Amino acid sequence: MALPGKVKIVEVGPRDGLQNEKEFVPTDIKVALVNQLSDAGFLNIEATSFVSPKWVPQMADGTQVMEAIKRREGTIYSVLTPNMRGFEGAVAAKADEVVIFGAASEAFSQKNINCSIDESIDRFEPVARAAKEAGIRLRGSISCALGCPYQGEVPLESVVHVAQRMIALGCDEIDVADTIGVATAAQVYRVMSAVTEKVDPRLVSGHFHDTYGQALANIYASLQAGISIFHSSVAGLGGCPYAKGATGNVATEDVLYMLQGMGIETGINLDDVITTGQWISDYLQRPNASRAGKALVNKRAAVCA
């Protein structure tokens, strides 16, 4: 089976990665993180979110981050926007892309926002319409597409339905997210194949958490299904404050190492990402979750010694 020759990596560390940190990360560190990732060659970076600081206090400085980052020509800087107030903040901050989200799990939707899946997507219609009118890229993220902390298995038909709703809203890209990291390769292949029967595979991305160590296998299964866009987080930063059991996103360094070994082009400098991953891990005083990153940092140290 032919695999894509080129893959786009959406780096989500600055937003999805940092949002779960308990201690507030200073704005200048967030800006430095985005700038280092830009310099490494990413074509899409999820920089921050415009949500109520009451719910996600880590992202309270979204405006300041967007004002201070050094923008690289050709790179899309995305922000999460749950409502029109967030969208207005994103426009003022000159975001290149706004991200909306809906769960494929009825239980997750009811538990977190007290409404049905379809009602939750209906709430995003004003944001979607405003984004289209403003000429801003719109991305839709389908959370709990491969498993839910409340209901367990998620019906395949529900994932496809949400994907079609997102396309109808005008989304330029759709993320199929394993929010709690429970999926395995065969399941991922089935889900991605079903979604891409209804949605152009060039518009579909895979977003995998590595809770059970399956993320790289799931990315490979997605490649086999024709997917060529993936999300990852430098040093494996991340988690979801609203999804019990969710651990970090798949580490960008691990994804790049695998793709590089397969001869798949990304346009990203792996060495630069490794340096950034170790830097942010050291700053946060937490272990670097990237196995490839740690191994290559140790290899560097051995050469220097």
Residue, then its C-alpha position, 0 to 999 in steps of 0.5 A: m500500500a502506497l504511503p504519502g510522500k509528504v506529511k504536514i505536522v501540526e505542532v500543538g505543544p504551545r496550546d494543547g501541550l501547556q494548557n494542562e500545566k498546573e503552574f502558570v508558564p510565563t508569557d516569555i517562555k510561551v513566546a520563546l517556545v513558539n519562536q523556536l518551533s517556527d525556526a524548526g520549520f513547522l508549517n502549522i503551530e497551535a499557539t494558544s487559545f482564546v477561552s475564559p481564563k476561569w476555565v483554562p487559566q494557563m491560556a489567559d495570556g493568549t493575546q500577549v503571546m500572539e502579539a509577541i511571537k515572531r511570525r515565520e512566513g508560510t506558517i499558520y498560527s492557530v488558536l482555539t476559539p469556543n465562542m464568538r468572544g474568543f473568535e473576536g479575540a483571535v481576529a484582533a490577535k491576527a490568528d491565521e486559523v481558528v479551531i472549533f471542537g465537538a465530541a463524537s461521544e454523546a456522553f462526553s458532550q452531555k457531561n462537559i457542556n450539558c448538551s447533545i453532539d448536534e446542539s454543541i456543533d450548532r453553537f459553533e455556526p456563528v463562529a464558522r460563519a464569521a471565520k468564512e466571512a473574514g477569510i480566516r481558516l477554520r479547523g474542526s476538531i472531533s474529540c473522543a473519536l476513538g474512545c470516551p472516558y464516560q461511555g467507552e466505545v464510540p460508534l463509528e457512525s457518530v464520528v462520521h456524522v460529526a465529520q460531515r457536520m464540520i465540513a458542512l460548517g465550512c471547515d478547511e481541515i478536520d481532526v480525528a482525535d484519540t483524546i484519551g489515547v485508547a485506540t489501537a491500529a486496526q480501529v484507527y484504520r477503520v475509523m479513518s477509512a470510514v471518515t475518508e469515504k465521506v470527507d476528502p482525506r487531504l482535509v483529515s488529520g490524526h490527533f493521538h495521545d500516547t496513554y497506552g503507547q499506541a500513538l506511533a502505530n496509530i499514525y502508521a495505520s492512518l498513513q495506510a488509510g491515506i492520512s497525511i496530516f498529524h498533530s504532535s507535541v514537542a517533548g510529549l507535552g499535554g493532556c486534557p483537563y476535561a478528559k479523565g485519563a488523558t495523558g500527553n500528546v504523541a511526542t513530535e520528536d518520535v513522530l519525526y524520527m519515524l517519518q524520517g526513517m520511512g523517507i517521508e518528508t516533513g520539512i522540519n529540522l529534527d535536531d532543532v525540535i530535539t533541542t527545543g523539547q529538552w529545553i522546555s522539559d528542563y524549564l518545566q522540571r519534568p521528564n522529557a516524554s519523547r523516547a527518540g528525543k531523550a536517546l538523541v540528547n544522550k547520544r549528543a552528550a556522549v559525542c561531546a564527552 
